[in-house]
Amino acid sequence: MITVNNLELRAGARLLMDEVNFRIDKGDKIGLVGRNGAGKTTMTKVLAGQTLPADGNVTRSGKIGYLPQDPKVEDMTQLAKDRIFSARGLDGVARKMRQAQEMMASEDIKEHEKGMRRYDRLEAEFIAGGGYAAESEAATITHNLDLPERILNQPLSTLSGGQRRRVELARILFSDADIMLLDEPTNHLDADSVMWLRDFLKNFQGGLLVISHDVELMELVVNKVFYLDANRAVIDIYNMGWKNYLTQREQDAARRKRERANAEKKADALMAQAEKMRAKATKAAAAQQMIKRAEKLMRGLEEERQVDKVAAIRFPDPAPCGKTPLTAQELSKSYGSLEIFTDVDLAIDRGSRVVVLGLNGAGKTTLLRMLAKTTQPDTGEVTYGHGAKVGYFAQEHEILDHDRTVFENMKSAAPDLDDTRVRTILGSFLFSGDDVDKPAGVLSGGEKTRLSLATLVASSANVLLLDEPTNNLDPASREEILNALASYKGAIVMVSHDEGAVEALSPERVLLLPDAVEDLWSKDYQDLITLA
């Protein structure tokens, strides 16, 4: 399976963990937890062989299935169906079988017969590779992840970010892996798909390591918890389920606090006695021994766990603007023959709040990109009114330049701010020291979320376009976002599967895609959030 010996991980010069040892065996269902930036994503990349550790070694046996937060596919012309089949090496023969079927449909007799012979040979190869049984298995997985046949027969380049990530998840679940490493697998899933995934992982017979902020998934699935303590640069391993882990962690923290308090009391008494004895030359040696005992007592004590730092997220007062800073008229978008939506009209008044709902693939992300003017509509127009300053939070963080550093991204977003102010804002989002010099491309999903939010804070935008702003955030950081949403005085257009985020937004209106129906918000739409 996977064996880790004396592992050391670093983010630049910062030590994430040191001398870590563990195994992942068949039947292990491990929840990997810790605050954003603690090294969870870095660890999964190392375990998957995608990057090397600073020190130590990782040995692997069996087939590893790895779902990163931001999966990258080189061939975006590949059909979604073929991408899933590639997990078992069936994509090539499946593609050739479709080509043979096209030849069989030819009116040319020779072409038809050639296609028949080729199809028979390819079908035999497909069956030998477990093709039809595998096809049925893949169909079950894709159905439960809300990937209908029309999506599976499209090139990856035509799919939304959420659809592509579900394709990658389907590929990993279909891969027949011995160990799965899943980084936030419930992102972009509707409520039914999340429930199905929980049961799938619970019944999975191999080894599993999962990073997730889905508490119900953790409660149902995991039988071990690895806690990455960024303050102590260690992993605490709990051989127990999720609820017992939460109880044990609280007990551990209370124990450390008591032990430290007792040790400090004893050390203070020793130091006070040593101070009295120091004045007498005859007792100077004894005093020195007491000081050494006090220092040894403190050194040998396990550090009390510090409270994890949380980004202080506060959106600034928006810049002044006219009554209607953003309007959209008759927007439409298609990819080839596939129509996404048509005739979308929207007027965003100063301080208004709109939530955009729709099933996966209905065009929610595409619409926000149009409103941000990063994607052009096929028809229609987006107009910014007097004084409009639009801030866009992209769920796939494409507004970040992954080759530039954290600091450079911030300077680009807020060129009028001096370096000291930029560093102050980054510090409030937990980027300090060498962290500001890291390329954005090496950040974890949660860190990219924090950096994207930091650029919004620096922008003094009066219209925020937010696409899944709570994805990849730990619970404490998510709470900060919700508080910031509730107190922001500017206009917001938001796409979210997070019921808490929509509740914090307190929307006045809802836009339903792909039908472009606009309505006043009511609790009747609440059930659509997790389905959207």
Secondary structure, 3 states (H helix, E strand, C coil): CEEEEEEEEEECCEEEEEEEEEEECCCCEEEEECCCCCCHHHHHHHHHCCCCCCEEEEEECCCEEEECCCCCCCCCCCEHHHHHHHHHCCHHHHHHHHHHHHHHCCCCHHHHHHHHHHHHHHHHHHHHCCHHHHHHHHHHHHHHCCCCHHHHCCEHHHCCHHHHHHHHHHHHHHCCCCEEEEECCCCCCCHHHHHHHHHHHHHCCCEEEEECCCHHHHHHHCCEEEEEECCCCEEEEECCCHHHHHHHHHHHHHHHHHHHHHHHHHHHHHHHHHHHHHCCHHHHHHHHHHHHHHHHHHHCCCCCCCCCCCCCCCCCCCCCCCCCCEEEEEEEEEECCEEEEEEEEEEECCCCEEEEECCCCCCHHHHHHHHCCCCCCCEEEEEECCCCCEEEECCCCCCCCCCCEHHHHHHHHCCCCCHHHHHHHHHHCCCCHHHHHCEHHHCCHHHHHHHHHHHHHHHCCCEEEEECCCCCCCHHHHHHHHHHHHHCCCEEEEECCCHHHHHHHCCCEEEECCCCEEEECCHHHCCHHHHC
